[in-house]
Amino acid sequence: MPSKPTIVCLCGSTRFMDAFFAAGWALTLDGQIVLSVGVCKHADGDGAHGAEALGQDVADKLDELHLRKIDLADWVLVLNVGAYYGDSTAKEVAYAKSIGKPLEFLVKHLPIAPYPPDDSRVAWDVVDLLARRAHSVAMPAKPKARRGEEKTDG
C-alpha cells in the first residue's frame, strides 16, 4: 500500500499571493497536500485587510481557521517573501513551534534587494527549498539575478 502524502500548511502575508500560488503549484506537483489561505486578507490597492473590511470578527475567525490547518499539517512552510512577515504570521509561527510542527522559511536571511523578488524568482525559491528537503520538481532554469543582487552558483 502506498504511503500517505505529506501535508504542508503555507503561512505568510497574503500581500504575496503569488508566492502562495507558486508554492502550491510546486508542492502539489511534488505530491504533497497543500493547505493554504482561502481568503486573501489584503485588499488591492491600499494594503488594507480585505477580511477586516468584512469585520474584525471575520478576520479573527480566518486566523483561527488557519491555526487548525497548522494542526492538520505535517510541516509548515513560511512564505516570508523578502524576509517579511507580519504579526498574524508571527502568531502562526509561534503556534506551530508551540505544538512541535517542523518549520521551513522561504527566506533564511535578509535579501540584498529591499524589494520582494518577482514571481519567477519566488517560484524558483520554492523549488530550491524543495531541493534542500530532498524532493524533486521539474522547473525551468533559474532566472538571472536582478540588478543589485549578488550572483551565486546555486
N, C-alpha and C positions, 0 to 999 in steps of 0.2 A: 504494500500500500504506500503511495507517495506521501511524503511528509507535508504538513500544512504549511502554507506560505507564511512568511514573516509579515507582521502588521506594523506599519510605521505611522506615527502621527506627526504631521507637519505643523510647526509653530512659527510665528513671526508676524511682522507687521503686514496688515492687508494692504498697505500702500504699495507693497511689492507683489501684487497678484501674479505678475509674470513669473516670479520665482516659484510661486506655488504651482503654476501650470507646468513649468519646466521640470520641477522636482516630481510632480505627479506623473508626468509623462515618462521620465527616466526610471523611476522606481516601479511603476506599473509594468513597463517592458522588462524590468529585472525580475518580475514575478512576485512582487510584494503587494500586499493590500495596503492602499494609501488612505488614511483618514486625514481630511483636510478641512478647511473652512467652508461652510455652506453659504455664508452671507459675508459679503465684503463690508467691513465696518467703516472703511474710509470712503466718503463721498467724493465724486470727481470735483476737481477744481479747487475748492477752498481748504481741503485737508480735514474738514470736519468729519466726525464719525457718522457714517450713514445709519448704522444701527441706533446710535444715540438720538438721531433725528426722529426715530420711532419711539423714543422714550428710554430713559436710563434703565428701566425695568427690563426692556428687551435686550439692551446691551449686556446687562448683568446675567440674564438667562443664557445668552450666547457664550459668555465667558465660562459659565458653569458647565454648559454642554461640552465645551472644548476640554475641560478637565476630565470629563467622563471618557472622551476619546483617548486621552492620555492613559487612562485606566485600562482601556482595551488594547493598547499598543504594546508591542514587544520592545520597541525603541522609539526615540523621539529625535526628529531632525529639526533643528532650529535654523530657519532661513533668515539669518542675520545679515542681509544684503548690505554691503558697505560697512560691515561690523556694527550695524544699528539694530537695536530692538528697544521697544518702549516698555512702559510699566506693565501692560497686560501680558506681554510675552515674558517679562521678568517673573511675573507671578506664576506663569505656566512652567517656566524653567525651575523655579523653586519648588513647585508642587511635584514635578517629575523627579527631582532629586530626593524629595522627602519620601517618595514611595519606591525609590531604588530603580527607576527606569534608566536604562542606558541613554545617554545624550550624545549627539553629534552636532557640531556647529558648522554651518556652511563656510563661514569665515573665522579662522582661528586667530587672526591678528588684524590690526588696522591696515587697510589698504593705503597705498601711496596716494592714489587719486581720492579726493574728498567726495566724489560722487559715486553712486551705485553703478555697477557695470551695466552694459547694455544686455538685452535679452539673451543674445547668443553666448555671451561670457557667463551669465548666470547659469544657463543650461550646461555649459562646459564645467563650471564649478561643481554642479550636482554630479555630473558624470565622474569628475575627478574624485569626489568624495566617495562615490561607489567603488571606484577602483581601489581606493585606500582600504575599503571594507572587504576587499577581495571578491567583488562582484564584477560582472562584465556587461556592458550595454553598448550596442553599436551606435556610434555618433560620428559625425563628420569631423574633419581635422579641427584642432583647437584654433579659434580665431586669433589673429595677430593682436599683440598688445596695443592699446591705445596710446596716443602721445602722452608722455609723462609717466607711464607705467614702466617699471623695470622689466626687462626681458628675462625669462627663466627657461631652463631646458626641460621643464616638465610640468 
